[in-house]
Amino acid sequence: MTGLAASALGVPLGVALHGWVLPAMGDSVGLRLPDSVMSVYHGAELLTPTLGGLLIAAVGALLPAGWAARARTATALRTE
């Protein structure tokens, strides 16, 4: 749940930061960046990495969770 909440906040903040920093960088050197440089993120394109991240997190948690479920309680807590 923590990772899901962090991504729900981090992705919109990252997109907003991209929209703020890139024009500032272009302005600092006297360039106006074209729209093709600015509009790199679309909602449908962000869905795949989000689902991939959740899948990787779930698969990565299965091995330690399975080990902890089979281990004795004292052993699992000691290795924590």
C-alpha positions in Angstrom: 0.0 0.0 0.0 2.9 2.4 0.7 4.3 1.9 -2.8 0.9 2.4 -4.4 0.4 5.6 -2.4 3.9 6.8 -3.3 3.4 6.1 -7.0 0.0 7.8 -6.9 1.7 10.9 -5.7 5.0 10.6 -7.4 3.8 10.1 -11.0 1.7 13.3 -11.2 4.4 15.2 -9.4 7.0 14.0 -11.8 4.9 14.9 -14.8 4.3 18.4 -13.3 8.0 18.8 -12.5 8.8 17.8 -16.1 6.4 20.5 -17.4 8.0 23.1 -15.2 11.7 22.3 -15.4 12.0 21.7 -19.2 10.7 25.1 -20.3 12.8 26.7 -17.6 15.9 25.0 -19.0 15.0 26.0 -22.5 14.4 29.6 -21.5 17.7 29.8 -19.7 19.6 29.3 -23.0 17.1 31.3 -25.1 15.3 28.4 -26.7 11.6 27.6 -27.0 11.2 23.9 -26.9 8.8 22.4 -29.4 5.6 20.6 -28.2 7.0 17.3 -29.3 9.7 17.6 -26.6 7.2 18.7 -24.0 4.4 16.2 -24.5 6.2 12.9 -23.9 3.8 11.5 -21.3 0.3 10.2 -22.0 -2.0 8.5 -19.5 -2.2 5.2 -21.5 1.6 5.1 -21.7 1.9 5.4 -17.9 -0.4 2.5 -17.3 2.0 -0.2 -18.5 4.9 0.8 -16.3 2.5 1.1 -13.3 1.2 -2.4 -13.8 4.7 -3.7 -14.4 5.9 -2.2 -11.2 3.1 -3.7 -9.2 3.8 -7.1 -10.8 7.5 -6.9 -10.0 6.7 -5.9 -6.4 4.3 -8.8 -6.0 6.7 -11.4 -7.5 9.6 -10.0 -5.5 7.6 -10.3 -2.3 6.6 -13.9 -2.8 9.9 -15.5 -2.1 10.6 -13.9 1.3 7.0 -14.2 2.3 7.0 -17.9 1.4 10.2 -18.4 3.4 8.8 -16.5 6.4 5.6 -18.6 6.3 7.5 -21.9 6.4 10.0 -20.8 9.0 9.5 -20.8 12.8 8.4 -17.5 14.2 11.5 -16.9 16.3 13.7 -17.6 13.3 11.8 -15.3 11.0 11.8 -12.5 13.5 15.5 -12.9 14.2 16.5 -12.7 10.6 14.2 -9.7 10.1 
